Amino acid sequence: MEEHAAIVEAIRVRDPAAARHAAQTHLINAARRLAEAGICSGLDMTRNVGVIGLGAMGMGVARSLLRAGFAVHACDVR
């Protein structure tokens, strides 16, 4: 929960660098937890991101991640 709070706070105070750092930290820690559990351990999880929902917000998130150099895997119900 601390990671989520850091992301929300950085966004609230409009500090994009801090928000980016907090989000990257969250992704790296999530990838580490998945690898420790034996889930997706064969992937370079630090550069692979999944986006669920490609509506108004999800598409923008996916595009931003692609511009930042992430491999984006997306899923949408429509």
JOJOPE-V553853 format. One record per residue. N is the residue number from 1. RES is the residue in one letter. BURIAL is + if it has 9 or more other ideal C-beta (glycine too) atoms within 8 Angstrom, else -. Layout:
n;res;burial
N;RES;BURIAL
N;RES;BURIAL
This chain:
n;res;burial
1;M;-
2;E;-
3;E;+
4;H;-
5;A;-
6;A;+
7;I;+
8;V;-
9;E;-
10;A;+
11;I;-
12;R;-
13;V;-
14;R;-
15;D;-
16;P;-
17;A;-
18;A;+
19;A;+
20;R;-
21;H;+
22;A;+
23;A;+
24;Q;-
25;T;+
26;H;+
27;L;+
28;I;+
29;N;+
30;A;+
31;A;+
32;R;+
33;R;-
34;L;+
35;A;+
36;E;-
37;A;-
38;G;-
39;I;-
40;C;-
41;S;-
42;G;-
43;L;-
44;D;-
45;M;+
46;T;-
47;R;-
48;N;+
49;V;+
50;G;-
51;V;+
52;I;-
53;G;+
54;L;+
55;G;-
56;A;-
57;M;-
58;G;+
59;M;+
60;G;-
61;V;+
62;A;+
63;R;-
64;S;-
65;L;+
66;L;+
67;R;-
68;A;-
69;G;-
70;F;+
71;A;-
72;V;+
73;H;-
74;A;+
75;C;+
76;D;+
77;V;-
78;R;-
